[in-house]
Amino acid sequence: MAPRTRRSGPTTFAPSPNSGPVKATPVDELRDGVFILKRERILREAAALFYEHGYLQTTMDAIAERLGATKPFVYYHFDSKIDLLVEICERGTGEALAAIEEATQDPGSATQRFEAYVRALARMALKNHDFVAIYFREERNLPQKSIDKIRQMRKVINKRLRDLLEQGVASGDFELNDPGLGALMIAGMSSYAFAWFRERGRLNIEEATEEIVRASLKLVSRPDARASESAHRG
């Protein structure tokens, strides 16, 4: 079945040459809000099927059936199944990067900024654990352009952490022989949480996040700082 003509996204308004900016009406905003909600619902249901059965084993018919909708409805919002996979994989990494950038903007000690970084990365990885799992499982099915985009975002994520660790070593907050290797280990601790985290498991997202933060701090803190923290807790 040929895909139906698809809207490219929410309505945008360009000013005419002889007038100021054109504002969206309440009707336009409502229509755009409904469009976004429908697109998000399709994405979430597709992600659930990719997570449960794999990308290759999931068809557009199965996605439509899961939604209780028609296949043209899905095609109206996404041109193909690969578009769904691309958005799922890029979104998970993009949201993690955005959360990290926001968390580390505030001034503070190296330890405080490190905690903020790990907390932001772990929380986003756990919140989007199905998206993260799909990326690691299905990267080979992504187009090269998307693979390159995601890898570049992941490089920035690791660089932000490596910079924090180097600053902490320079200030005396951290004791670490190889900040680059430490960054890979700590980022991996959060990124691969999808392998063990379960939404109905023993720990909720916030509890699991704090466990990852505590474990990460133990990896980088000076021995005297760890002893002091242990005595304080005791």
N, C-alpha and C positions, 0 to 999 in steps of 0.2 A: 504494500500500500504506500503510495507516495505521501510524504509528509505534507501537512497543511501549511499554509503561510503562517509564519510565527511572528508574534510581536517581539521586538528586540528588547523590550524592557519597559519600565515605567515611563510615562509621558514626560517629555522634556519640552521646554518652551524657550524659543529664541526671540529676542526683541526685534521688532521691525525697524527699518532704517530711520523712521521718523517718530519713534515712540520709545518709551522706557521699557524696562523688563516686563514681560507678561506673567502675571501670577497665576498659579494653578488654582482652579476653583475647587470647592469642597467635593464636587462630583468627580473631578479628575483625581483628586487625592484618594478618594474612596476606591475608585476603579484601580488605581495603581496599587493600593494596599491589598486589594483582593488578588490582583495579579501576583504580587510577591508571595502572599500566603499560599496560593495554589502551587506556585513554583517550588516553594519550600517544602510543601507536603509531598510533592512528587520526588524531590531530592531525598527526603528522609525515608520514604518507602523504598526507593531504589537502593539506598545505602543499606537498609535492613536486609534486602534480598541479596545484595552483593556480599554482605557480611555472612549471611547464613549459607548461601549456596555457591558463592563465587561469581565473578563478573561474567566469565564465558558461559556459565550454565544458566544465567539469568537472561530472559528475553524481554523485549518491550511488551509482549502480550502478558507476561507474568507480572510486570510492573503495573500495567493497566488493570489487571484482575485484582491485584493487591489493593489498588486504589478504589476499586469498584467503579471504574470509569472506562472510557473507550480509548483505544490506541491513538486516534487523532487528537484526543485531549492531551495526551502526553507529548505528542509531536508538536502541538501548538506552542509548548513551552520549551522543549528541548529538541533540537534537530535530529539527534541520534543517541544511541546508548553510550557511545564514547564521550559525548558532551557531558553526560551525567557523571561518568567516571572522572573526567577532568575536573569538573567543579568540586566534586567530593574531595579529591586528593589535594587540589590547590587550596581549597578553603581551610582544611585542617591545618596546613602549614602556615598559611597566611594569617589566620587568627592567632596562632601561637606567636608568630613574629610581632604582630601588633600588640599583643598583651605584654610581651617582654619589653618592647620599646617604651610603652607607657609606664610599666612598673619601675624601670631603671632611670627614668628622667629626674626623679626627685633627688635632691642632695642628701647625703648621708655617708656613713662610714662604708668601707669596702664590704664589711660583713652585712650591714643592713641592705645594701644594694644587691649583694649576692643572694641573700634570703629572698628579696623581692623577685629577683630573676627566677630562681628555682621554683618559688611558689607560683608565679605566673605560668611558667612552662608546664609544670606538673598539673596544675589545675586545668589548663586547656587540653593537655594530652589525655587526661582522664575524662573530661567532659565530652571530648570528641573521640573517645577510644575506638569507636567503630570506624570513624573516618580514618584514623591513624592506621588501624589494622588493615583496612582496605588498601591504603597506599602501599604499605610494606608487602602485602600479598600480590598486588596487581600492578606494580610499577612497570613491569615488562609489557603490559598491554597499553600503556599510555603513549601518546605521540611524543616524539623526541622534543618538540618545543615545550611541552608541558613538563617533561622530565627535567629539562634544563632549567626551567623557571623554578621548580620546586627545589632542585639541588642548590640553586643560587640563594634562595630564601634560607635553606638549612645552613649554608655556609655563613650567612649573616648571623643566624642564631648562635652558631658555635663561636664565631668571632666575638660577639658581644660577651659571651661567657668567658672566653679566653682572656679578653681584655680585663674583665673584672678580677679574674684570678691573678693576673700579673700585677694589677694594682694592689690587690690584697697582699701579695708576697712582698712588693716594694714597701708597703706601709707597715709590714710586720704583723698584720692580722692573720695571715695564712702561712702555713708551712707546706710547700709543695715543690717537688723536684722538677716536674714537667707540667706547666700550666696547660699546654696544648693537649697532652694526653688526659689530664684531669678534666678538661672541658668535654672531651669525647665521652669519658666515663660517666660524668654527671648528667650530661644531656641524654645519654643512652638510658640512664636509670629512669628518667621521666618518659622518654619517647616510647620505650618498650613496656611501659606499664600496661598497655592494652593486652599483653600476653597473660596477665594474671588478674587484672581488675574485673570485677563483676558488679553490676549495679545493685544486685540483691545480695551481695557478699557481706562479709563480716565488717568491712570498713566502707563508709560512704566517701564521696569525693573529697570532702574537706579533711576527713581523718586520714585518708590515704595521702593526700597532698602534704599534710604536716609530717607524716612519717618520712616521706621522701626528702623534705626540707631538713629534718633532723639528721638523716643518714648522710646527706650531702655535706652538711656542716662538719660532721665527724671526719669526712674525708680530707677536708682542707684546713681545719683548725689546728693551731699549735698544740702540742701535748699539754702544756700548762693551762691553756684555755679550756681544753676538754676536761682536765682534772678539776678546774675551778667550777665548771658547769655541773659536773657530777656531784661535787660537794654541795653546791647550791641546791640541787634537786634533792639530795639526801637530807 
